[in-house]
Each structure stands twice: as structure tokens, then as C-alpha cells.
Amino acid sequence: MRKIISFMHISLDGFVAGSNGEMNWIKVDEEIFDHVGKRISETDTALYGRVTYQMMENYWPTAGDEPDASKHDIEHSKWYNKAHKIILSKTLEGADLANTTIISDNLADKLNEIKQQPGSEVLLFGSPTATHSLIQQNLIDGYWLFVNPIILGRGIPLFADIQERIKLKLLNTRQFTAGVTALDYTVER
């Protein structure tokens, strides 16, 4: 069975973005890009909320074609263009979106169907609103968190309105020279 893994950068105090959605505090470098690129290359499906999808769609399809594109931009652009995209949105119209599934209702049923299909894990990129919905419906099977060495004090929390405890098992950790620590958890059911 496929798993849905939430992939998120967070502050030490658990925020995924500042109060106005700012993410300029996130530390990334080649070491982190290489680590992330390896794992992402092993998956064939990306899951986004509408806002994150539109942000990604505005950049990644052509990012690798730019004359000054980095190794990461080239690799991730290729992956993005071939990956199947699942978008959670009640407003996005998408009859003309190739290799894309839009889910606007019956979230649990449709994602559980996708989990039963062949394929790799499904990586949920960013998308705090979508992540909150999936947490509340017990649809996330793991968390791949990149804890950044900063305390924001306020912002958009990763974990909001949690109704029940979620027991996790730590699978891996990795410390990066930029001060970021990757934590890979699975949800214990």
C-alpha cells in the first residue's frame, strides 16, 4: 500500500511559514538539495494544496531550461514534469492539466483509493492547509521534516487543531552543515 508522507520545512517552534506566509527563513543548500533530490527521485507522485501547486506550477515546469539553472533546478524540474500531481482544491478547474488529478470532495475516499494503486509513496509538499485536513482525517502515514535553526514565535503551525494524539516512530535523522536537521517519522497505527 502506498503511503502519504508530509514533506515540510519547519521552525524549531513548529511553524511552516511566518504570519504572512513568508518562508525566507528556510535554509537550503546543495547538501540539502542533494539529500532531498535522492528521495524525491524515488517517488512518482506529488500531492499539493491549491496554493502550493500554483506556486510550484509557476516555477518548476521551465526552471531547468533557464541558462543559469542550478543542478537542483534542472533535476527537480525534470522530476516535476514527469511526476503525477494530485491537487486538493475546491476551486481549481483542471480538465486541461496533463498528468494531474484534482480532488475537490470525498478527500478520504479518493486518497485511500490512490493509496491502494500501484506506485511509490506520495509526497505531500508544503501545503499547510491541505496537511491540516489530511491530519484531521488520519490520512498522513509519515512526516519528513526539515527543522530549521530558528524560532519564529508566530506563524502558520504544522500541527493545528489536532483532535487525537498521533504516535510517531523515528526512522532516520540527518544533520546538515547549514544547521538544519531532517527527521523522518512514520505514523504508528
JOBELCOR-V385608 format. One record per pair of residues at least 4 apart in sequence whose C-alpha atoms are under 6 Angstrom apart, sorted by the first residue. I is the first residue (numbers start at 1). J is the second residue. Records with the same first field share a line. If there is no record, write none. Layout:
I: J / J
//
This chain:
1: 115 / 116
2: 115 / 121
3: 121 / 141
4: 121 / 122 / 123 / 140 / 141
5: 123 / 124 / 141 / 142 / 143
6: 124 / 143 / 144
7: 124 / 125 / 144 / 145
8: 126 / 145
9: 145 / 146
10: 14 / 15 / 16 / 147
11: 15 / 147 / 148 / 150 / 151
12: 147 / 150 / 151
13: 151
14: 157 / 158
15: 155 / 156 / 157 / 158
16: 156 / 157 / 158
17: 21 / 22 / 23 / 155 / 156
18: 22 / 155
19: 155
28: 32
30: 34
33: 37
37: 41
43: 120 / 121
44: 83
45: 83 / 84 / 85 / 122
46: 85 / 122 / 123
47: 85 / 86 / 87 / 123 / 124
48: 52 / 53 / 87 / 124 / 125 / 127
49: 87 / 88 / 127 / 130
50: 89
52: 127
53: 57
56: 60
59: 63
60: 77
61: 77 / 81
63: 73 / 77
64: 69 / 73 / 74 / 77
69: 73
72: 76
73: 77
76: 80
79: 83
84: 99 / 100
85: 100
86: 100 / 101 / 102
87: 102
88: 102 / 103 / 104
89: 104
90: 104
108: 112
127: 131
134: 139
135: 140
141: 186 / 187
142: 185 / 186 / 187
143: 184 / 185
144: 183 / 184
145: 182 / 183
146: 181 / 182
147: 180 / 181
148: 180
167: 188
168: 186 / 187 / 188
169: 185 / 186
170: 185
171: 184 / 185
172: 184
173: 182 / 183
174: 181 / 182
175: 181
176: 180
//
